[in-house]
Amino acid sequence: MKKFHLIFLAILLCLIFTRFSLAQDQEEGMFQAASITPGIGFE
């Protein structure tokens, strides 16, 4: 069970990492990342 849990966490981390790496390339992705992390306001 522990190995399965570690694999699941690894997949989640990969998905999050790829999403943020795409956000750096796409402006829309940057806006989505900003909306996901509240508290950081660009004015």
C-alpha positions in Angstrom: 0.0 0.0 0.0 2.8 2.4 0.8 4.4 2.0 -2.7 1.0 2.7 -4.3 0.6 5.8 -2.1 4.0 7.1 -3.1 3.3 6.5 -6.8 0.0 8.4 -6.5 1.8 11.3 -4.8 4.5 11.3 -7.5 1.8 11.4 -10.3 0.1 14.4 -8.5 3.4 16.2 -8.2 4.1 15.6 -11.9 0.7 17.0 -12.9 1.2 20.1 -10.7 4.7 20.7 -12.0 3.7 20.3 -15.7 0.7 22.7 -15.1 3.0 25.4 -13.6 5.6 24.9 -16.3 2.9 25.4 -18.9 1.6 28.4 -17.0 5.1 30.0 -17.6 4.7 29.6 -21.3 1.0 30.7 -21.6 -0.4 34.0 -20.3 -3.8 32.3 -19.7 -2.0 29.7 -17.5 -0.4 32.5 -15.6 -3.8 34.1 -14.8 -5.1 30.7 -13.7 -2.1 30.1 -11.4 -2.6 33.6 -9.9 -6.3 32.9 -9.3 -5.3 29.5 -7.7 -3.0 31.3 -5.2 -5.0 34.1 -3.5 -3.2 36.6 -1.3 -0.7 37.6 -4.0 -2.2 40.7 -5.7 -0.6 42.4 -8.7 -1.7 46.0 -9.1 
